[in-house]
Amino acid sequence: MATGAPVSPGHETSSRAPRFRGPLAQLVVLLRGLRHLHPAKLVFLGYLSYVLVGWAVLCLPSAQKGPGVSPLDNIFVATSALSTTGLATVSVSDSYNWFGQTVVMILIQLGGVGYMTLGSFLILARKTELSPVRTAIGQTVFSLPASFHLGEFIQGVIYFTLAIEAAGAAALYFVFRAAGVETPLWSAVFHSVSAFCTAGFGLYNDNFERFAGNFWLNAIIAALSYLGAMGFIVCLDVYRVVRGKSAGMTLTSKIILTATLWMAVIGTGLLFIDEPSIRDLSPENRLLAAFFQCMSAMTTVGFNSISIAGLSKASVLLLVVLMVIGSSPSGTGGGVKVTTISAMMGVMRSAIRGEKEVRFWDRAIPYERVTLAFASLGFYLTAFVIGVYLLELTESTPFDKNLFEVASALGTVGLSMGITATLSVLGKVIITLMMFCGRVGPLTLGSAILGRVLSRPAVQDRDIAI
């Protein structure tokens, strides 16, 4: 070909990349095009791909027991596991064999540590810097104070997760073995992962009701759930203070710890005093049951040691409020996050006092952060109302049970008043969408669908992540 002659598209060559033909070429073009998508869209597509792969594997006969599980139930379970919710239309232990249960546990783990966290960790393990795409996704998935380095944070997430889950499994093994549980080692590993990732999936059809009076199981599950729900920000923050890398804890960690403590105390106290179904228990078991159920709702872990269907309407409302508030940013739980609610309460207090700034511990919260918090709350409540409305159209179950189911699904909690298995086809689809929305995050999902760029607000205080 003569120099300077035009090159036709069909004969274009490149010395930098190999040439591909047919479907492989189309796949390469597609993958390259993904790099230019907004991070919210990548998060959406990433979680969707995990769900679809998990669903395909769970549909395999080699993953199931007995006559098999329908494709709709499989995608419900796959979405529930990836979103770390715990709602299930079928019994995990009765419907899936060891391979199928392992797939569920892997989905729980992937959902708990966050999209692309494991892949980013493997890249960092090779001493390679994260690409701009992965950095943008990490900033979308994790709401971090600006003083936190993303690469260091991701490595901390993986190391911390493995260490806590291993310790939890070791402790649970002795509890399950003493209780005469079959396959105590597998049960310990599965429930340790499920608890730390606040997934609420269990291998017992009565959840933990048989262990309602077992102090050590309640304590271990609660410790795992709180560590996961309070978030990796707090855990890494404490580690940095202990190692002398930081002079004090960030404002975000102080807000999370304070809010978590007050929610636990108030929630446990109200359930202990007002819930009729536990009044016949001994004082210590009554306190244990109240604490565990409050912990389960506020961490969004979704385990239950008492029957949820038997709770009074006042207790149901209390649990709904705790589920909506949820856990902490960059944790394994769902909900609107305690930092968002704290920002809202700060605005209310400032309005009452006639102050122009929202302040915590004499620190001003940037206006942009407060705006983002209220936007998150608005998107969440909008999705919640839509979900309840749609479920009221498709199901004949009472309103309070439908409302509780949607709150549990959107908050990725997993508690149910007993209607999950009886949902209609449309009802299962609605709850599946609610669980997926809760995992991705209503605000991130809205950004992905509308195609708007959600830039992080300008940071005036490097210790704040709301």
Secondary structure, 3 states (H helix, E strand, C coil): CCCCCCCCHHHCCCCCCCCCCHHHHHHHHHHHHHCCCCHHHHHHHHHHHHHHHHHHHHCCHHHECCCCCCHHHHHHHHHHHHCCCCCCCCCHHHHECHHHHHHHHHHHHHHHHCCCHHHHHHHHHCCCCCCHHHHHHHHHHCCCCCCCCHHHHHHHHHHHHHHHHHHHHHHHHHHHHHCCCCCHHHHHHHHHHHHHCCCCCCCCCCCCHHHCCCHHHHHHHHHHHHHHHHCHHHHHHHHHHHCCCCCCCCHHHHHHHHHHHHHHHHHHHHHHHHCHHHCCCCHHHHHHHHHHHHHHHHCCCCCCCCCCCCCCHHHHHHHHHHHHHCCCCCCCCCCCCHHHHHHHHHHHHHHHHCCCCCEECCEECCHHHHHHHHHHHHHHHHHHHHHHHHHHHHCCCCHHHHHHHHHHHHCCCCCCCCCHHHCCHHHHHHHHHHHHHHHHCHHHHHHHHHCCCCCCCCCCCCCCCC
